[in-house]
Amino acid sequence: DSKAEPAARAETCDECKSYLKIFYQEKDPHLDPTADDLATLALDLLVDEQGYARSGPNLLFHPGSS
């Protein structure tokens, strides 16, 4: 169904100009948070272009890791 709600969404806060990427496992029981975070980088780019910064942790970025 092309009108089905996506399993991943970015919810934004206009007050602090931040966003959280939210995954809905009930819409896709095979979700993998790390893989799907990477697979939805286009969503991050779209929200970033609108001036929002990610407020939650990015599981793909670990400061100090090599």
Secondary structure in CASP SS format (residue, H / E / C, confidence):
PFRMAT SS
TARGET T0000
AUTHOR 0000-0000-0000
METHOD secondary structure of the structure
MODEL  1
D C 1.00
S C 1.00
K C 1.00
A C 1.00
E C 1.00
P C 1.00
A C 1.00
A E 1.00
R E 1.00
A E 1.00
E E 1.00
T E 1.00
C E 1.00
D C 1.00
E C 1.00
C C 1.00
K C 1.00
S E 1.00
Y E 1.00
L E 1.00
K E 1.00
I E 1.00
F E 1.00
Y C 1.00
Q C 1.00
E C 1.00
K C 1.00
D C 1.00
P C 1.00
H C 1.00
L C 1.00
D C 1.00
P H 1.00
T H 1.00
A H 1.00
D H 1.00
D H 1.00
L H 1.00
A H 1.00
T C 1.00
L H 1.00
A H 1.00
L H 1.00
D H 1.00
L H 1.00
L H 1.00
V H 1.00
D H 1.00
E H 1.00
Q C 1.00
G C 1.00
Y C 1.00
A E 1.00
R E 1.00
S C 1.00
G C 1.00
P C 1.00
N C 1.00
L C 1.00
L C 1.00
F C 1.00
H C 1.00
P C 1.00
G C 1.00
S C 1.00
S C 1.00
END
